[in-house]
Amino acid sequence: MKNNNKILLMFLLVLTSLLLIGCRDKRTPNDEFTVIFYTGLDTTNIVSSSIEPIVNVKNGEQIDKPEDPTAPGALFLGWYKEKEYINEWDFDNDIISGSTILYSKWELENLSITYLFDEAGGTFLDEQVTTYTVLQSIILPKADRLGSLFLGWILTPIEEYEVGDKIVKTTAGFSEDLVLYALFENKEYTIRFRSLLTEVPNPQTHVIEYASEINFPVLQDTTLKTFDGWFSADGTLTGEWGFQYVNGEIYLGKALSYNSETGKWEFFAQGITVYAKWTNK
């Protein structure tokens, strides 16, 4: 008798389980489901916009295509049924038959980098990288210009630069096409004066900024000599005085130097010594 009761209990349990499964799998047109739109990328370094889920979708209904999500430096390619992006969801034909997750597919944009110099020009010391993606942190090239110190790249034209503006050294943190302007600071050079007369002391050494206006001291004539100006060479013995430095002109103290690496003679900016030329009265 006990065995018969056990068999009957087992039969009832199995029957109940089958009925529950059948009820769960049986869906009617009145069933309502939720559609979730997953907008995440395959990296945690990019934050995308979110799309509100669609709720109360009836079994067998189609859903409207939502507004495309956005993510900095990435292009949205579509909604897919699987996170492996195998089958794209067809909003014109696919229907809802249960709660659904649709996965966004993305592609990183190739963003451009444009480098600009002002009218004074400049040259690159490193290779120019002209494209990047939002996930890359590329070190920007250094630049050079005669008589100037390169401070870095800025995001505004030079004439709009203000002290304290951001100096850009890498692409880290950017997600758009970049237009960069080279920022230079003129170097300062020492100017030494030689009067070439024992009775006239040498003027105090000057410091002058490259490409600034020349303003050298004017020496007083002596009893026997007239001051004719400052020149680039001492022509006392040879009569060769080089060229004259005239107040009001722009200082571009250039000299030639042989570059053994390139095998070329190149200009470089430098401090100078200038010499007073005198004529007899």
C-alpha positions as CSV (number, residue, x, y, z in Angstrom):
1,M,0.0,0.0,0.0
2,K,2.8,2.3,0.9
3,N,4.5,1.6,-2.4
4,N,1.3,2.5,-4.3
5,N,1.1,5.8,-2.5
6,K,4.7,6.6,-3.4
7,I,4.1,5.8,-7.1
8,L,1.0,8.0,-7.1
9,L,2.9,10.9,-5.5
10,M,5.7,10.7,-8.1
11,F,3.1,10.7,-10.9
12,L,1.5,13.8,-9.5
13,L,4.8,15.6,-9.2
14,V,5.8,14.8,-12.8
15,L,2.4,15.9,-14.1
16,T,2.5,19.2,-12.1
17,S,6.0,19.9,-13.6
18,L,4.8,19.3,-17.1
19,L,1.8,21.5,-16.6
20,L,4.0,24.4,-15.3
21,I,6.5,24.1,-18.2
22,G,3.6,24.1,-20.6
23,C,2.1,27.2,-19.1
24,R,5.5,29.0,-19.2
25,D,6.2,28.2,-22.8
26,K,2.7,29.0,-24.0
27,R,2.6,32.6,-25.1
28,T,-0.5,34.5,-26.2
29,P,-0.9,37.7,-28.2
30,N,-1.6,39.5,-24.9
31,D,1.8,38.7,-23.4
32,E,3.9,41.8,-23.0
33,F,7.7,42.0,-23.2
34,T,10.6,44.5,-22.8
35,V,13.2,45.4,-25.4
36,I,16.6,46.5,-24.0
37,F,19.1,48.4,-26.1
38,Y,22.7,47.8,-25.0
39,T,24.8,50.7,-26.2
40,G,28.2,49.8,-24.6
41,L,31.4,49.5,-26.5
42,D,34.0,46.7,-26.2
43,T,36.1,49.1,-24.1
44,T,35.4,50.8,-20.8
45,N,37.3,53.9,-22.0
46,I,34.5,55.3,-24.1
47,V,31.1,56.2,-22.6
48,S,28.2,56.1,-25.1
49,S,24.7,57.6,-24.8
50,S,21.9,55.4,-23.5
51,I,18.6,54.4,-25.2
52,E,15.5,54.0,-23.1
53,P,14.1,50.4,-23.2
54,I,10.8,49.8,-24.9
55,V,8.2,48.2,-22.5
56,N,4.9,46.6,-22.9
57,V,5.6,45.2,-26.4
58,K,3.1,42.6,-27.3
59,N,4.0,39.2,-28.6
60,G,4.4,39.3,-32.4
61,E,4.7,43.1,-32.7
62,Q,7.4,45.0,-34.4
63,I,9.3,47.8,-32.7
64,D,10.2,51.3,-34.0
65,K,13.9,52.0,-34.6
66,P,15.2,54.2,-31.9
67,E,17.4,57.2,-32.4
68,D,21.0,56.2,-33.0
69,P,23.2,56.3,-29.9
70,T,26.4,58.3,-30.0
71,A,29.9,57.8,-28.5
72,P,32.9,60.1,-28.8
73,G,35.2,59.1,-31.5
74,A,33.1,56.1,-32.6
75,L,30.6,55.5,-35.4
76,F,27.3,53.6,-34.7
77,L,26.8,50.7,-37.3
78,G,23.5,49.2,-36.2
79,W,21.6,46.9,-33.8
80,Y,22.3,43.2,-33.6
81,K,20.6,40.2,-32.0
82,E,23.8,38.8,-30.5
83,K,26.7,40.4,-28.7
84,E,28.9,38.8,-31.3
85,Y,27.2,40.9,-34.0
86,I,26.1,38.0,-36.2
87,N,22.5,39.0,-37.2
88,E,21.4,42.5,-37.6
89,W,17.9,43.4,-36.3
90,D,15.5,44.2,-39.2
91,F,13.1,46.8,-37.9
92,D,10.9,46.4,-41.0
93,N,10.4,42.6,-40.6
94,D,11.6,41.2,-37.3
95,I,9.0,40.7,-34.6
96,I,9.2,40.4,-30.8
97,S,8.5,37.0,-29.3
98,G,10.0,37.5,-25.9
99,S,12.0,39.9,-23.8
100,T,14.9,40.9,-26.0
101,I,18.3,42.6,-25.8
102,L,19.7,44.3,-28.9
103,Y,23.4,45.1,-29.0
104,S,24.9,48.2,-30.7
105,K,27.9,47.7,-33.0
106,W,30.5,50.4,-33.2
107,E,33.6,51.3,-35.3
108,L,36.3,53.7,-34.1
109,E,36.7,56.8,-36.2
110,N,40.1,57.7,-37.8
111,L,40.5,61.3,-36.5
112,S,42.7,63.8,-38.3
113,I,45.5,66.0,-36.9
114,T,46.5,69.2,-38.7
115,Y,49.6,71.1,-37.7
116,L,49.9,74.9,-38.4
117,F,52.8,77.3,-38.0
118,D,52.4,81.1,-38.0
119,E,54.0,83.3,-40.7
120,A,57.5,82.9,-39.0
121,G,57.4,79.2,-40.0
122,G,59.0,76.2,-38.3
123,T,60.2,72.7,-38.9
124,F,59.4,69.3,-37.4
125,L,61.9,67.4,-35.3
126,D,59.9,64.2,-35.2
127,E,57.7,62.3,-37.5
128,Q,54.3,63.9,-38.0
129,V,51.4,61.6,-37.0
130,T,48.3,62.8,-38.9
131,T,45.6,60.4,-37.7
132,Y,44.6,58.8,-34.4
133,T,41.7,57.0,-32.7
134,V,40.1,57.9,-29.4
135,L,41.8,55.0,-27.7
136,Q,45.3,56.1,-28.7
137,S,47.6,58.4,-26.8
138,I,50.0,59.6,-29.4
139,I,52.9,61.9,-28.4
140,L,52.8,64.9,-30.7
141,P,56.0,65.9,-32.6
142,K,58.4,68.6,-31.5
143,A,59.1,71.5,-33.7
144,D,61.9,74.0,-34.1
145,R,62.5,77.5,-35.4
146,L,65.6,79.7,-35.6
147,G,66.0,81.8,-32.5
148,S,63.0,80.3,-30.8
149,L,62.1,77.8,-28.0
150,F,59.2,75.4,-28.9
151,L,56.7,75.4,-26.1
152,G,54.2,72.9,-27.5
153,W,50.9,72.8,-29.5
154,I,47.8,74.8,-28.7
155,L,44.2,74.7,-29.8
156,T,43.8,78.3,-30.8
157,P,45.6,80.6,-33.3
158,I,48.7,82.3,-31.9
159,E,47.1,85.7,-31.9
160,E,44.4,84.4,-29.6
161,Y,46.8,82.7,-27.2
162,E,46.7,83.7,-23.5
163,V,49.2,82.7,-20.9
164,G,47.8,79.6,-19.1
165,D,46.0,78.2,-22.2
166,K,46.3,74.4,-22.5
167,I,49.5,73.1,-24.0
168,V,48.7,69.8,-25.9
169,K,51.4,67.2,-25.8
170,T,49.4,64.0,-26.6
171,T,46.1,63.0,-28.2
172,A,44.9,61.5,-24.9
173,G,41.5,62.8,-23.9
174,F,40.5,64.0,-27.4
175,S,37.8,62.5,-29.6
176,E,37.6,64.8,-32.6
177,D,39.7,66.1,-35.5
178,L,42.5,68.3,-34.1
179,V,43.9,71.6,-35.6
180,L,47.0,72.4,-33.6
181,Y,49.1,75.6,-33.7
182,A,52.8,75.7,-32.9
183,L,53.6,77.9,-29.9
184,F,57.2,79.4,-29.8
185,E,58.9,81.7,-27.4
186,N,61.8,83.9,-28.7
187,K,65.1,83.1,-27.1
188,E,67.3,85.8,-25.5
189,Y,70.8,86.5,-26.6
190,T,73.7,88.3,-25.1
191,I,75.2,91.4,-26.9
192,R,78.7,92.4,-25.9
193,F,80.1,95.8,-26.9
194,R,83.7,96.7,-27.6
195,S,84.5,100.4,-27.9
196,L,88.0,99.8,-29.2
197,L,89.2,103.1,-27.6
198,T,91.0,103.0,-24.3
199,E,89.4,106.3,-23.3
200,V,85.9,105.0,-23.9
201,P,84.6,102.3,-21.6
202,N,82.8,99.3,-23.0
203,P,79.0,99.7,-22.6
204,Q,77.2,97.3,-20.3
205,T,76.3,93.9,-21.8
206,H,72.8,93.8,-23.2
207,V,70.3,90.9,-23.4
208,I,68.1,91.1,-26.5
209,E,65.2,88.9,-27.6
210,Y,65.5,87.3,-30.9
211,A,63.5,89.1,-33.6
212,S,63.1,92.1,-31.4
213,E,64.0,95.7,-32.3
214,I,67.7,96.7,-32.0
215,N,68.4,99.5,-29.5
216,F,72.1,99.7,-29.0
217,P,73.7,102.6,-27.0
218,V,75.1,105.5,-28.9
219,L,78.6,106.5,-27.8
220,Q,79.6,110.1,-27.4
221,D,82.2,111.5,-29.7
222,T,85.6,112.1,-28.3
223,T,87.9,115.1,-28.8
224,L,89.5,113.5,-31.8
225,K,87.0,110.8,-32.9
226,T,83.4,110.6,-34.2
227,F,81.3,107.5,-33.4
228,D,80.0,105.9,-36.6
229,G,78.0,103.1,-35.2
230,W,78.2,99.4,-34.2
231,F,79.6,96.8,-36.6
232,S,79.9,93.0,-36.7
233,A,83.7,92.9,-37.1
234,D,86.7,94.7,-35.8
235,G,88.2,96.4,-38.8
236,T,90.8,98.3,-37.0
237,L,93.6,96.5,-38.7
238,T,92.0,95.1,-41.8
239,G,89.4,97.8,-42.6
240,E,86.8,95.1,-42.9
241,W,84.0,96.0,-40.5
242,G,81.4,93.5,-41.7
243,F,77.9,94.9,-41.5
244,Q,76.4,97.6,-39.4
245,Y,73.7,97.2,-36.7
246,V,71.2,100.0,-37.0
247,N,68.8,100.9,-34.2
248,G,65.2,100.2,-35.1
249,E,66.0,97.2,-37.2
250,I,65.1,93.7,-36.1
251,Y,67.8,91.6,-34.5
252,L,68.4,88.3,-36.3
253,G,71.8,87.4,-35.0
254,K,72.6,84.6,-37.4
255,A,75.8,82.6,-37.8
256,L,76.8,79.7,-40.1
257,S,77.7,76.4,-38.6
258,Y,78.7,73.1,-40.3
259,N,76.4,70.2,-39.3
260,S,78.5,67.1,-39.6
261,E,75.3,64.9,-39.5
262,T,73.7,66.4,-42.5
263,G,76.8,67.6,-44.2
264,K,75.4,71.1,-44.7
265,W,76.1,74.6,-43.5
266,E,73.2,75.8,-41.4
267,F,72.2,79.1,-39.8
268,F,71.8,79.3,-36.0
269,A,70.9,82.2,-33.8
270,Q,73.5,83.4,-31.3
271,G,74.7,86.2,-29.1
272,I,77.2,88.5,-30.7
273,T,80.0,90.9,-30.0
274,V,79.7,94.3,-31.8
275,Y,82.5,96.8,-32.4
276,A,82.5,100.6,-32.4
277,K,83.7,102.2,-35.5
278,W,85.3,105.6,-35.3
279,T,86.5,108.2,-37.8
280,N,88.9,111.0,-37.2
281,K,87.5,114.5,-36.9
